[in-house]
């Protein structure tokens, strides 16, 4: 990739395109309810900050971008989702990993391979997935969540072109007698700084 992927002497590779503050007001959240589902239009801010690199077991070096996502319902201007996490990139094999925590007692390590475009002016697609039964990319959750609102799977696709980011995300849940319910979120954001 080009020199534009190096920040403060660290090669962030594809993660460099995430750096900055992104805002979007076209989000739609489809969530389960005991008697059906609800759809919530939302707006959000996601702040991505380059965070250096780390070496694991003296064999793997990962570039790190930290993020904080705050999602607010349009109907009442209340925050209904607050998430902190990291995007990681392993240049040795173009593995990308998203790790995050949700203050409901859920932690996710999702991963995938990156197919890079020839240059950063083209659309860059990040696709990761996790499964509750996976040893490699898995989900951990507190006892209450495991018993009452178990997360069984997770998929996330980010598509970045210049200063525009589109995403689709599915969190699969066993909740309210629904099995593998697709709790989904979609939005389009623009870099504002």
C-alpha contacts under 8 A as a table, 3 or more apart, distances in Angstrom:
res1	aa1	res2	aa2	distance
1	X	4	X	7.97
1	X	5	X	6.84
1	X	13	X	6.51
1	X	14	X	7.93
1	X	118	X	7.46
1	X	119	X	6.63
1	X	120	X	7.92
2	X	5	X	6.01
2	X	119	X	7.16
2	X	120	X	7.94
3	X	6	X	5.60
4	X	7	X	7.52
4	X	16	X	7.53
5	X	11	X	5.72
5	X	12	X	5.39
5	X	13	X	4.93
5	X	14	X	6.84
5	X	15	X	7.68
5	X	16	X	5.19
5	X	17	X	7.74
6	X	9	X	5.85
6	X	10	X	5.26
6	X	11	X	4.28
6	X	12	X	5.88
6	X	13	X	7.20
6	X	16	X	7.48
7	X	10	X	5.40
7	X	11	X	6.58
7	X	12	X	7.14
7	X	16	X	7.77
10	X	52	X	6.67
10	X	53	X	7.28
10	X	63	X	7.60
11	X	63	X	7.05
12	X	15	X	5.31
12	X	16	X	5.25
12	X	50	X	7.99
12	X	63	X	5.43
12	X	64	X	7.32
12	X	89	X	7.31
13	X	16	X	5.96
13	X	63	X	7.99
13	X	89	X	7.43
13	X	91	X	7.43
14	X	17	X	6.18
14	X	89	X	7.78
14	X	116	X	7.46
14	X	120	X	7.91
14	X	124	X	7.64
15	X	18	X	5.58
15	X	19	X	7.44
15	X	63	X	7.95
15	X	64	X	7.92
15	X	65	X	6.84
15	X	87	X	7.40
15	X	88	X	7.68
15	X	89	X	7.08
16	X	19	X	5.73
16	X	50	X	7.65
17	X	120	X	7.63
17	X	160	X	7.45
17	X	162	X	7.64
18	X	48	X	6.10
18	X	49	X	7.99
18	X	65	X	7.92
19	X	47	X	7.77
19	X	48	X	4.97
19	X	49	X	5.37
19	X	50	X	6.27
19	X	65	X	7.54
20	X	47	X	5.97
20	X	48	X	5.25
20	X	49	X	6.38
20	X	191	X	6.54
20	X	192	X	7.50
20	X	193	X	5.53
21	X	45	X	7.06
21	X	46	X	5.96
21	X	47	X	4.43
21	X	48	X	6.24
21	X	191	X	5.62
21	X	192	X	5.69
21	X	193	X	5.26
22	X	45	X	5.66
22	X	46	X	5.21
22	X	47	X	6.22
22	X	189	X	5.81
22	X	190	X	5.21
22	X	191	X	4.20
22	X	192	X	5.67
22	X	193	X	7.39
23	X	43	X	7.54
23	X	44	X	5.77
23	X	45	X	4.55
23	X	46	X	6.51
23	X	189	X	4.97
23	X	190	X	5.46
23	X	191	X	6.48
23	X	192	X	6.78
24	X	27	X	7.06
24	X	43	X	5.55
24	X	44	X	5.56
24	X	45	X	6.72
24	X	187	X	6.70
24	X	188	X	5.61
24	X	189	X	3.95
24	X	190	X	6.29
25	X	42	X	6.14
25	X	43	X	3.93
25	X	44	X	6.44
25	X	187	X	7.46
25	X	188	X	7.47
25	X	189	X	7.37
26	X	41	X	7.06
26	X	42	X	6.60
26	X	43	X	6.38
26	X	187	X	5.45
26	X	188	X	6.16
26	X	189	X	7.99
27	X	41	X	5.52
27	X	42	X	4.82
27	X	43	X	5.87
27	X	44	X	7.80
27	X	185	X	6.96
27	X	186	X	5.46
27	X	187	X	4.14
27	X	188	X	6.98
28	X	39	X	6.59
28	X	40	X	5.59
28	X	41	X	4.48
28	X	42	X	5.98
28	X	185	X	5.70
28	X	186	X	5.62
28	X	187	X	6.69
29	X	38	X	8.00
29	X	39	X	5.50
29	X	40	X	4.98
29	X	41	X	6.33
29	X	42	X	7.29
29	X	183	X	7.53
29	X	184	X	5.88
29	X	185	X	4.57
29	X	186	X	6.91
30	X	37	X	6.89
30	X	38	X	5.82
30	X	39	X	4.60
30	X	40	X	6.57
30	X	183	X	5.58
30	X	184	X	5.23
30	X	185	X	6.42
31	X	37	X	5.54
31	X	38	X	5.40
31	X	39	X	6.41
31	X	40	X	7.97
31	X	183	X	5.07
31	X	184	X	6.98
32	X	36	X	6.25
32	X	37	X	4.36
32	X	38	X	6.41
32	X	175	X	7.66
32	X	176	X	7.91
32	X	181	X	7.44
32	X	183	X	6.75
33	X	36	X	5.05
33	X	37	X	4.72
33	X	38	X	6.64
33	X	176	X	7.31
34	X	37	X	7.63
34	X	176	X	5.35
40	X	73	X	6.56
40	X	74	X	7.69
40	X	75	X	7.91
41	X	73	X	6.20
41	X	74	X	5.83
41	X	75	X	7.52
42	X	71	X	6.67
42	X	72	X	5.49
42	X	73	X	4.48
42	X	74	X	4.98
43	X	71	X	6.00
43	X	72	X	5.47
43	X	73	X	6.61
43	X	74	X	6.59
44	X	69	X	7.13
44	X	70	X	5.55
44	X	71	X	4.38
44	X	72	X	5.97
45	X	69	X	5.85
45	X	70	X	5.51
45	X	71	X	6.79
46	X	67	X	6.70
46	X	68	X	5.62
46	X	69	X	4.33
46	X	70	X	6.51
47	X	67	X	5.37
47	X	68	X	5.34
47	X	69	X	6.57
48	X	65	X	6.37
48	X	66	X	5.66
48	X	67	X	4.40
48	X	68	X	6.86
49	X	65	X	5.51
49	X	66	X	5.27
49	X	67	X	6.34
50	X	64	X	6.27
50	X	65	X	4.42
50	X	66	X	6.31
51	X	63	X	7.81
51	X	64	X	5.27
51	X	65	X	5.25
51	X	66	X	6.12
52	X	63	X	6.12
52	X	64	X	5.58
52	X	65	X	7.49
53	X	61	X	6.73
53	X	62	X	5.41
53	X	63	X	4.32
53	X	64	X	5.43
54	X	61	X	5.57
54	X	62	X	5.40
54	X	63	X	6.73
54	X	64	X	7.61
55	X	58	X	5.83
55	X	59	X	6.88
55	X	60	X	5.43
55	X	61	X	4.30
55	X	62	X	6.41
56	X	59	X	6.04
56	X	60	X	5.06
56	X	61	X	6.32
56	X	62	X	7.95
57	X	60	X	6.74
58	X	61	X	7.97
60	X	90	X	7.34
60	X	92	X	7.93
61	X	90	X	6.40
61	X	91	X	7.83
62	X	88	X	5.96
62	X	89	X	5.35
62	X	90	X	4.93
62	X	91	X	7.42
63	X	88	X	5.52
63	X	89	X	5.23
63	X	90	X	6.80
64	X	86	X	6.60
64	X	87	X	5.96
64	X	88	X	4.82
64	X	89	X	6.88
65	X	86	X	5.55
65	X	87	X	5.19
65	X	88	X	6.50
66	X	84	X	7.76
66	X	85	X	5.91
66	X	86	X	4.41
66	X	87	X	6.46
67	X	84	X	5.79
67	X	85	X	5.38
67	X	86	X	5.85
67	X	87	X	7.77
68	X	82	X	7.52
68	X	83	X	5.82
68	X	84	X	4.55
68	X	85	X	6.60
69	X	81	X	7.83
69	X	82	X	5.78
69	X	83	X	5.12
69	X	84	X	6.37
70	X	79	X	6.89
70	X	81	X	6.01
70	X	82	X	4.75
70	X	83	X	6.65
71	X	79	X	5.60
71	X	80	X	6.08
71	X	81	X	5.06
71	X	82	X	6.41
72	X	77	X	5.71
72	X	78	X	5.30
72	X	79	X	4.14
72	X	80	X	5.81
72	X	81	X	7.12
73	X	76	X	5.92
73	X	77	X	5.22
73	X	78	X	5.58
73	X	79	X	6.39
73	X	80	X	6.76
74	X	77	X	5.39
74	X	78	X	7.84
79	X	82	X	7.33
81	X	102	X	7.98
82	X	102	X	6.73
82	X	103	X	7.31
83	X	100	X	6.91
83	X	101	X	6.10
83	X	102	X	5.17
83	X	103	X	7.36
84	X	100	X	5.63
84	X	101	X	5.82
84	X	102	X	7.06
85	X	98	X	7.17
85	X	99	X	5.40
85	X	100	X	3.85
85	X	101	X	6.26
86	X	97	X	7.95
86	X	98	X	5.68
86	X	99	X	5.27
86	X	100	X	6.32
87	X	96	X	7.09
87	X	97	X	5.65
87	X	98	X	4.54
87	X	99	X	6.55
88	X	96	X	5.58
88	X	97	X	5.01
88	X	98	X	6.38
89	X	94	X	6.63
89	X	95	X	5.87
89	X	96	X	4.66
89	X	97	X	6.55
90	X	93	X	6.12
90	X	94	X	5.43
90	X	95	X	5.23
90	X	96	X	6.50
91	X	94	X	4.99
91	X	95	X	7.18
92	X	95	X	7.93
93	X	113	X	7.84
94	X	113	X	5.75
94	X	114	X	5.44
94	X	115	X	7.70
95	X	111	X	7.08
95	X	112	X	5.76
95	X	113	X	4.54
95	X	114	X	6.11
96	X	111	X	5.64
96	X	112	X	5.50
96	X	113	X	5.90
96	X	114	X	6.43
96	X	126	X	7.59
96	X	128	X	7.38
97	X	109	X	6.91
97	X	110	X	5.60
97	X	111	X	4.24
97	X	112	X	6.57
97	X	128	X	6.85
98	X	108	X	7.81
98	X	109	X	5.94
98	X	110	X	5.21
98	X	111	X	6.24
98	X	128	X	7.12
99	X	107	X	7.50
99	X	108	X	5.56
99	X	109	X	4.47
99	X	110	X	6.28
100	X	107	X	5.80
100	X	108	X	5.51
100	X	109	X	6.86
101	X	105	X	7.70
101	X	106	X	5.88
101	X	107	X	4.44
101	X	108	X	6.52
102	X	105	X	6.41
102	X	106	X	5.46
102	X	107	X	6.48
103	X	106	X	6.97
104	X	145	X	7.72
105	X	141	X	5.46
105	X	142	X	5.03
105	X	145	X	6.92
106	X	139	X	7.32
106	X	140	X	5.89
106	X	141	X	4.36
106	X	142	X	6.54
106	X	145	X	7.64
107	X	139	X	5.87
107	X	140	X	5.22
107	X	141	X	6.24
108	X	130	X	7.14
108	X	137	X	7.83
108	X	138	X	6.11
108	X	139	X	4.57
108	X	140	X	6.42
109	X	130	X	6.45
109	X	137	X	5.20
109	X	138	X	5.40
109	X	139	X	6.37
110	X	128	X	5.38
110	X	129	X	4.75
110	X	130	X	4.50
110	X	137	X	4.98
110	X	138	X	6.57
110	X	154	X	7.49
110	X	155	X	7.73
111	X	127	X	7.58
111	X	128	X	4.46
111	X	129	X	5.48
111	X	130	X	6.76
111	X	137	X	5.96
112	X	127	X	6.04
112	X	128	X	4.68
112	X	129	X	6.66
113	X	127	X	7.44
113	X	128	X	7.80
114	X	125	X	7.38
114	X	126	X	6.37
114	X	127	X	7.38
115	X	125	X	7.49
116	X	119	X	7.91
116	X	124	X	6.57
116	X	125	X	7.75
117	X	120	X	6.89
117	X	122	X	6.31
117	X	123	X	7.19
117	X	124	X	6.45
118	X	122	X	7.60
119	X	122	X	6.10
120	X	123	X	7.23
120	X	124	X	7.08
120	X	161	X	7.80
120	X	162	X	7.69
121	X	161	X	6.62
121	X	162	X	6.29
122	X	161	X	6.08
122	X	162	X	7.85
123	X	159	X	6.41
123	X	160	X	5.50
123	X	161	X	4.54
123	X	162	X	7.80
124	X	159	X	5.68
124	X	160	X	5.18
124	X	161	X	6.43
125	X	157	X	6.95
125	X	158	X	5.73
125	X	159	X	4.56
125	X	160	X	6.50
126	X	156	X	7.88
126	X	157	X	5.55
126	X	158	X	5.04
126	X	159	X	6.44
127	X	155	X	7.46
127	X	156	X	5.79
127	X	157	X	4.47
127	X	158	X	6.59
128	X	155	X	5.82
128	X	156	X	5.44
128	X	157	X	6.61
129	X	137	X	7.17
129	X	153	X	7.52
129	X	154	X	5.45
129	X	155	X	4.34
129	X	156	X	6.43
130	X	134	X	7.11
130	X	137	X	4.88
130	X	138	X	5.02
130	X	139	X	6.68
130	X	153	X	5.60
130	X	154	X	5.09
130	X	155	X	6.59
131	X	134	X	5.27
131	X	137	X	6.55
131	X	138	X	5.06
131	X	139	X	6.25
131	X	152	X	5.88
131	X	153	X	4.30
131	X	154	X	6.41
132	X	138	X	5.22
132	X	139	X	4.85
132	X	140	X	7.24
132	X	151	X	7.01
132	X	152	X	4.95
132	X	153	X	5.93
133	X	138	X	6.65
133	X	139	X	7.88
133	X	152	X	7.86
134	X	137	X	5.63
134	X	138	X	4.99
134	X	139	X	7.92
135	X	138	X	6.17
139	X	151	X	7.37
139	X	152	X	7.66
139	X	153	X	7.61
141	X	145	X	6.12
141	X	146	X	5.95
141	X	150	X	7.72
141	X	151	X	7.81
142	X	145	X	5.44
142	X	146	X	6.12
143	X	146	X	5.00
143	X	147	X	6.16
144	X	147	X	5.24
144	X	148	X	5.83
144	X	149	X	7.55
145	X	148	X	5.16
145	X	149	X	4.75
145	X	150	X	5.33
145	X	151	X	7.77
146	X	149	X	6.00
146	X	150	X	4.31
146	X	151	X	7.20
147	X	150	X	6.14
148	X	174	X	7.62
148	X	175	X	6.13
148	X	176	X	7.77
149	X	173	X	6.27
149	X	174	X	5.64
149	X	175	X	4.64
149	X	176	X	7.73
150	X	173	X	5.48
150	X	174	X	5.13
150	X	175	X	6.69
151	X	154	X	7.76
151	X	171	X	6.77
151	X	172	X	5.73
151	X	173	X	4.59
151	X	174	X	6.58
152	X	171	X	7.75
152	X	172	X	5.47
152	X	173	X	5.69
152	X	174	X	7.05
152	X	180	X	6.84
153	X	171	X	5.98
153	X	172	X	4.93
153	X	173	X	7.34
154	X	169	X	7.52
154	X	170	X	5.63
154	X	171	X	4.59
154	X	172	X	6.04
155	X	169	X	5.66
155	X	170	X	5.26
155	X	171	X	6.73
156	X	167	X	7.23
156	X	168	X	5.93
156	X	169	X	4.38
156	X	170	X	6.54
157	X	167	X	5.47
157	X	168	X	5.42
157	X	169	X	6.39
158	X	165	X	6.73
158	X	166	X	5.84
158	X	167	X	4.48
158	X	168	X	6.88
159	X	165	X	5.55
159	X	166	X	5.18
159	X	167	X	6.18
160	X	163	X	7.32
160	X	164	X	5.79
160	X	165	X	4.45
160	X	166	X	6.58
161	X	164	X	5.40
161	X	165	X	6.53
163	X	190	X	5.48
163	X	191	X	5.02
164	X	188	X	7.18
164	X	189	X	5.85
164	X	190	X	4.63
164	X	191	X	6.52
165	X	188	X	5.69
165	X	189	X	5.10
165	X	190	X	6.17
165	X	191	X	7.99
166	X	186	X	7.56
166	X	187	X	5.84
166	X	188	X	4.34
166	X	189	X	6.28
167	X	185	X	7.98
167	X	186	X	5.58
167	X	187	X	5.70
167	X	188	X	6.58
168	X	184	X	7.32
168	X	185	X	5.82
168	X	186	X	4.54
168	X	187	X	7.00
169	X	184	X	5.56
169	X	185	X	5.19
169	X	186	X	6.44
170	X	182	X	5.86
170	X	183	X	5.57
170	X	184	X	4.40
170	X	185	X	6.55
171	X	181	X	7.96
171	X	182	X	5.94
171	X	183	X	5.11
171	X	184	X	6.33
172	X	180	X	5.04
172	X	181	X	5.23
172	X	182	X	4.76
172	X	183	X	5.99
173	X	178	X	7.66
173	X	179	X	6.59
173	X	180	X	4.92
173	X	181	X	4.97
173	X	182	X	6.70
173	X	183	X	7.08
174	X	177	X	6.93
174	X	178	X	5.56
174	X	179	X	4.53
174	X	180	X	5.32
174	X	181	X	6.35
175	X	178	X	5.24
175	X	179	X	6.74
175	X	181	X	7.50
178	X	181	X	5.97
